[in-house]
């Protein structure tokens, strides 16, 4: 069976529901679940976080129970590689809750110009409009509004 974007989001949804009790048991926050194809392989990434960030020992500690839970799920047949880790210092903002959590923080927005060349805009995230899928950003001299759908990626920035 070919995996489409829609089926990929279903895998993410099922994985999120399966791992949430374990993550809550450890007192962590589920930042994101990403099911992505890289080359010929399908990766399922479970990204967990906590105030102050996680270290590699904490990621290793939660990996085992997450792996045990996912091994029992039908969705695991579609996964080639399971990764459990932290979203890192420059978290990828993909969902409304990410934008809400990062309001007031520095972000980097990557877009494409009319020729397709990528460029980045830096500023402070000042608001998110879930209904319109847009966010506002204070870029110092200017204030900008971006549609999430028109961005290549949006990341928190240091």
C-alpha positions as a Markdown table, in Angstrom:
| # | Residue | x | y | z |
|---|---|---|---|---|
| 1 | Unk | 0.0 | 0.0 | 0.0 |
| 2 | Unk | 1.3 | 3.4 | -1.0 |
| 3 | Unk | 1.5 | 5.9 | 1.8 |
| 4 | Unk | 0.0 | 9.3 | 1.0 |
| 5 | Unk | 0.2 | 12.6 | 3.0 |
| 6 | Unk | -3.3 | 11.8 | 4.3 |
| 7 | Unk | -2.3 | 8.3 | 5.4 |
| 8 | Unk | 0.9 | 9.7 | 6.9 |
| 9 | Unk | -1.1 | 12.1 | 9.1 |
| 10 | Unk | -3.3 | 9.1 | 10.2 |
| 11 | Unk | -0.1 | 7.3 | 11.2 |
| 12 | Unk | 0.9 | 10.4 | 13.2 |
| 13 | Unk | -2.5 | 10.6 | 14.8 |
| 14 | Unk | -2.5 | 6.9 | 15.8 |
| 15 | Unk | 1.1 | 7.1 | 17.1 |
| 16 | Unk | 0.3 | 10.2 | 19.1 |
| 17 | Unk | -2.7 | 8.5 | 20.8 |
| 18 | Unk | -0.6 | 5.4 | 21.6 |
| 19 | Unk | 2.4 | 7.1 | 23.1 |
| 20 | Unk | 0.6 | 9.9 | 25.0 |
| 21 | Unk | 0.0 | 7.9 | 28.2 |
| 22 | Unk | 3.7 | 7.0 | 28.5 |
| 23 | Unk | 4.9 | 10.5 | 27.9 |
| 24 | Unk | 2.5 | 11.9 | 30.5 |
| 25 | Unk | 3.6 | 9.1 | 32.9 |
| 26 | Unk | 7.2 | 10.4 | 32.6 |
| 27 | Unk | 6.0 | 14.0 | 33.2 |
| 28 | Unk | 7.1 | 15.1 | 29.7 |
| 29 | Unk | 5.3 | 17.0 | 26.9 |
| 30 | Unk | 4.7 | 15.6 | 23.5 |
| 31 | Unk | 6.0 | 18.3 | 21.1 |
| 32 | Unk | 5.3 | 16.5 | 17.8 |
| 33 | Unk | 4.9 | 13.2 | 16.0 |
| 34 | Unk | 6.3 | 13.2 | 12.4 |
| 35 | Unk | 5.9 | 10.4 | 9.9 |
| 36 | Unk | 8.2 | 11.3 | 7.0 |
| 37 | Unk | 9.9 | 9.6 | 4.1 |
| 38 | Unk | 13.6 | 10.1 | 3.6 |
| 39 | Unk | 15.0 | 8.3 | 0.6 |
| 40 | Unk | 13.4 | 4.9 | 0.6 |
| 41 | Unk | 12.8 | 4.8 | 4.4 |
| 42 | Unk | 9.8 | 5.9 | 6.4 |
| 43 | Unk | 10.7 | 7.5 | 9.8 |
| 44 | Unk | 8.4 | 7.9 | 12.7 |
| 45 | Unk | 9.8 | 10.6 | 15.0 |
| 46 | Unk | 8.4 | 11.0 | 18.5 |
| 47 | Unk | 9.6 | 14.4 | 19.8 |
| 48 | Unk | 9.3 | 15.0 | 23.5 |
| 49 | Unk | 10.2 | 18.0 | 25.6 |
| 50 | Unk | 10.1 | 19.4 | 29.1 |
| 51 | Unk | 11.0 | 22.8 | 30.7 |
| 52 | Unk | 14.8 | 23.1 | 30.4 |
| 53 | Unk | 15.0 | 20.5 | 27.7 |
| 54 | Unk | 15.9 | 16.8 | 27.7 |
| 55 | Unk | 19.3 | 15.1 | 27.8 |
| 56 | Unk | 20.2 | 12.0 | 25.9 |
| 57 | Unk | 19.8 | 9.8 | 29.0 |
| 58 | Unk | 16.1 | 11.0 | 29.4 |
| 59 | Unk | 15.5 | 10.3 | 25.7 |
| 60 | Unk | 16.9 | 6.8 | 26.1 |
| 61 | Unk | 14.9 | 6.1 | 29.2 |
| 62 | Unk | 11.6 | 7.0 | 27.5 |
| 63 | Unk | 12.5 | 5.3 | 24.2 |
| 64 | Unk | 12.1 | 1.7 | 25.5 |
| 65 | Unk | 8.4 | 2.1 | 26.8 |
| 66 | Unk | 7.5 | 4.0 | 23.6 |
| 67 | Unk | 9.0 | 1.3 | 21.5 |
| 68 | Unk | 7.1 | -1.4 | 23.4 |
| 69 | Unk | 3.8 | 0.4 | 23.0 |
| 70 | Unk | 4.3 | 1.1 | 19.2 |
| 71 | Unk | 5.4 | -2.5 | 18.6 |
| 72 | Unk | 1.9 | -3.6 | 19.5 |
| 73 | Unk | 0.3 | -1.2 | 17.0 |
| 74 | Unk | -0.7 | -2.0 | 13.5 |
| 75 | Unk | 0.8 | 1.3 | 12.2 |
| 76 | Unk | 4.3 | 0.0 | 13.1 |
| 77 | Unk | 4.3 | -2.1 | 9.8 |
| 78 | Unk | 4.6 | 1.1 | 7.9 |
| 79 | Unk | 7.6 | 2.4 | 9.9 |
| 80 | Unk | 11.1 | 1.6 | 8.9 |
| 81 | Unk | 12.9 | 3.6 | 11.6 |
| 82 | Unk | 11.6 | 4.8 | 14.9 |
| 83 | Unk | 13.3 | 7.8 | 16.5 |
| 84 | Unk | 12.5 | 9.2 | 20.0 |
| 85 | Unk | 14.2 | 12.5 | 20.8 |
| 86 | Unk | 13.9 | 16.1 | 21.7 |
| 87 | Unk | 12.7 | 18.7 | 19.2 |
| 88 | Unk | 16.0 | 20.5 | 19.7 |
| 89 | Unk | 16.9 | 24.1 | 20.3 |
| 90 | Unk | 15.2 | 25.3 | 17.1 |
| 91 | Unk | 11.9 | 23.5 | 17.3 |
| 92 | Unk | 9.9 | 23.1 | 14.1 |
| 93 | Unk | 6.5 | 24.8 | 14.4 |
| 94 | Unk | 3.9 | 22.8 | 12.5 |
| 95 | Unk | 0.7 | 22.8 | 14.6 |
| 96 | Unk | -1.4 | 25.6 | 16.2 |
| 97 | Unk | -0.2 | 24.5 | 19.7 |
| 98 | Unk | 3.4 | 25.1 | 18.6 |
| 99 | Unk | 2.6 | 28.7 | 17.6 |
| 100 | Unk | 0.7 | 29.3 | 20.8 |
| 101 | Unk | 3.6 | 27.9 | 22.9 |
| 102 | Unk | 6.2 | 30.0 | 21.1 |
| 103 | Unk | 4.3 | 33.3 | 21.2 |
| 104 | Unk | 6.7 | 36.0 | 22.4 |
| 105 | Unk | 9.8 | 34.0 | 21.3 |
| 106 | Unk | 12.2 | 34.6 | 18.5 |
| 107 | Unk | 11.4 | 32.6 | 15.3 |
| 108 | Unk | 12.9 | 32.0 | 11.9 |
| 109 | Unk | 10.6 | 31.8 | 8.9 |
| 110 | Unk | 11.9 | 30.2 | 5.7 |
| 111 | Unk | 10.1 | 31.2 | 2.5 |
| 112 | Unk | 10.7 | 31.1 | -1.3 |
| 113 | Unk | 11.0 | 34.1 | -3.5 |
| 114 | Unk | 9.4 | 34.4 | -6.9 |
| 115 | Unk | 12.4 | 32.5 | -8.4 |
| 116 | Unk | 12.1 | 29.7 | -5.9 |
| 117 | Unk | 15.2 | 30.6 | -3.9 |
| 118 | Unk | 14.8 | 30.2 | -0.2 |
| 119 | Unk | 15.3 | 33.1 | 2.2 |
| 120 | Unk | 14.7 | 33.5 | 5.9 |
| 121 | Unk | 13.0 | 36.2 | 8.0 |
| 122 | Unk | 13.8 | 36.6 | 11.7 |
| 123 | Unk | 11.6 | 38.2 | 14.4 |
| 124 | Unk | 9.4 | 37.6 | 17.4 |
| 125 | Unk | 6.2 | 35.7 | 17.1 |
| 126 | Unk | 3.5 | 38.0 | 18.3 |
| 127 | Unk | 0.3 | 36.0 | 17.5 |
| 128 | Unk | -1.3 | 33.2 | 15.8 |
| 129 | Unk | -4.7 | 33.1 | 14.0 |
| 130 | Unk | -5.8 | 29.4 | 13.9 |
| 131 | Unk | -9.0 | 30.3 | 11.9 |
| 132 | Unk | -7.0 | 31.8 | 9.0 |
| 133 | Unk | -3.8 | 29.8 | 9.4 |
| 134 | Unk | -1.7 | 32.9 | 9.8 |
| 135 | Unk | 0.8 | 34.3 | 12.3 |
| 136 | Unk | 2.1 | 37.7 | 13.1 |
| 137 | Unk | 5.7 | 38.5 | 13.6 |
| 138 | Unk | 7.6 | 41.6 | 14.8 |
| 139 | Unk | 10.7 | 41.9 | 12.6 |
| 140 | Unk | 12.1 | 45.0 | 14.4 |
| 141 | Unk | 11.4 | 47.8 | 11.9 |
| 142 | Unk | 8.2 | 46.1 | 10.5 |
| 143 | Unk | 5.4 | 43.8 | 11.6 |
| 144 | Unk | 4.6 | 41.0 | 9.2 |
| 145 | Unk | 1.7 | 38.5 | 8.8 |
| 146 | Unk | 2.5 | 35.2 | 7.2 |
| 147 | Unk | 0.2 | 32.3 | 6.0 |
| 148 | Unk | 1.7 | 29.1 | 7.4 |
| 149 | Unk | 0.8 | 27.4 | 4.1 |
| 150 | Unk | 3.2 | 29.8 | 2.2 |
| 151 | Unk | 6.2 | 29.0 | 4.5 |
| 152 | Unk | 8.8 | 26.3 | 3.7 |
| 153 | Unk | 9.4 | 26.0 | 7.5 |
| 154 | Unk | 9.0 | 27.9 | 10.7 |
| 155 | Unk | 11.4 | 27.3 | 13.6 |
| 156 | Unk | 12.0 | 28.7 | 17.0 |
| 157 | Unk | 15.3 | 30.6 | 17.0 |
| 158 | Unk | 18.0 | 31.4 | 19.5 |
